[in-house]
């Protein structure tokens, strides 16, 4: 999550279904406003949004996995 802000605009646009701005905002809150974190909201994001994000990331990685050499 910490590297999300470093992704190029082209990459983010190519993978536009991923909620990049919300991910960047969440990271910012967790890193810089840790005393004001609403743990119930963090847990809600984990339960509600992480499964979908995981699937989206797996889809992004599929082409790389197919190209990687066998060990």
Residue pairs with C-beta under 8 A, 6 or more apart in sequence:
1 23
1 26
1 27
2 27
2 31
4 20
4 23
4 24
4 27
5 24
5 27
7 20
12 18
12 20
15 56
15 60
17 56
18 53
18 56
18 57
19 49
19 53
23 53
26 45
29 36
29 37
30 37
30 42
